[in-house]
Amino acid sequence: MPPKKKAVDFEESLKALEDLVNRMEQGDMTLEESLDAFQKGIALTRECQTRLTEAEQQVNLLIEENDQFRLEAFDADDEDDDDI
């Protein structure tokens, strides 16, 4: 049986993507290095998007009202109002 794939750590993937973008923005990469970096960047972007989608699904499942699960959109603006 193949080993289980390690869960993608969102923060690590995001940091790697930011580092990659910073390197590409410096403009001192060869064409081959740029293409390789772009390919890695696309893969990292997909990993981050997948993890965000999984997190959103988990949040949606955990929102409970009257002992029944329901889907509720997360509104970050509501959270900010509590701090005022």
C-alpha positions as CSV (number, residue, x, y, z in Angstrom):
1,M,0.0,0.0,0.0
2,P,1.4,3.4,-0.9
3,P,2.3,5.7,2.0
4,K,-0.2,8.5,2.8
5,K,0.6,11.9,1.4
6,K,1.6,14.3,4.0
7,A,-1.0,17.0,4.6
8,V,0.0,20.3,3.0
9,D,0.9,22.9,5.5
10,F,-0.8,26.1,4.3
11,E,1.6,28.5,6.0
12,E,4.7,26.7,4.6
13,S,3.3,26.6,1.1
14,L,2.3,30.3,1.2
15,K,5.8,31.2,2.5
16,A,7.4,29.2,-0.2
17,L,5.2,30.9,-2.8
18,E,6.1,34.4,-1.4
19,D,9.8,33.5,-1.5
20,L,9.5,32.3,-5.1
21,V,7.7,35.4,-6.2
22,N,10.3,37.6,-4.5
23,R,13.1,35.7,-6.3
24,M,11.3,36.1,-9.7
25,E,10.7,39.8,-9.1
26,Q,14.4,40.4,-8.8
27,G,14.7,39.6,-12.5
28,D,18.1,37.9,-12.4
29,M,16.8,34.3,-13.2
30,T,17.5,32.7,-16.5
31,L,14.6,31.7,-18.8
32,E,14.8,28.1,-17.7
33,E,15.0,29.1,-14.0
34,S,12.0,31.4,-14.5
35,L,10.0,28.7,-16.2
36,D,10.8,26.2,-13.4
37,A,9.9,28.8,-10.8
38,F,6.6,29.6,-12.5
39,Q,5.8,25.9,-12.6
40,K,6.5,25.5,-8.9
41,G,4.5,28.7,-8.2
42,I,1.5,27.2,-10.0
43,A,1.8,24.0,-8.0
44,L,2.1,26.0,-4.7
45,T,-0.9,28.1,-5.6
46,R,-3.0,25.0,-6.2
47,E,-1.8,23.5,-2.9
48,C,-2.8,26.7,-1.1
49,Q,-6.2,26.9,-2.8
50,T,-6.9,23.2,-2.0
51,R,-6.0,23.7,1.6
52,L,-8.2,26.8,1.8
53,T,-11.1,25.0,0.2
54,E,-10.7,22.1,2.7
55,A,-10.6,24.6,5.6
56,E,-13.7,26.3,4.4
57,Q,-15.5,22.9,4.2
58,Q,-14.5,22.2,7.8
59,V,-15.8,25.5,9.0
60,N,-19.0,25.0,7.2
61,L,-19.5,21.6,8.8
62,L,-18.8,23.0,12.3
63,I,-21.3,25.7,12.2
64,E,-24.3,24.4,14.1
65,E,-27.7,25.9,14.9
66,N,-30.5,24.2,16.8
67,D,-28.6,20.8,16.7
68,Q,-28.7,20.9,12.9
69,F,-25.8,21.7,10.7
70,R,-26.3,24.4,8.2
71,L,-24.1,26.2,5.7
72,E,-23.2,29.8,6.6
73,A,-20.9,32.1,4.8
74,F,-18.0,33.4,6.7
75,D,-18.0,37.3,6.8
76,A,-14.7,38.7,8.0
77,D,-16.2,42.1,8.3
78,D,-18.5,40.9,11.1
79,E,-15.4,39.8,13.1
80,D,-13.8,43.3,12.7
81,D,-16.9,45.0,14.1
82,D,-16.5,43.2,17.5
83,D,-13.1,45.0,18.0
84,I,-14.6,48.5,17.8
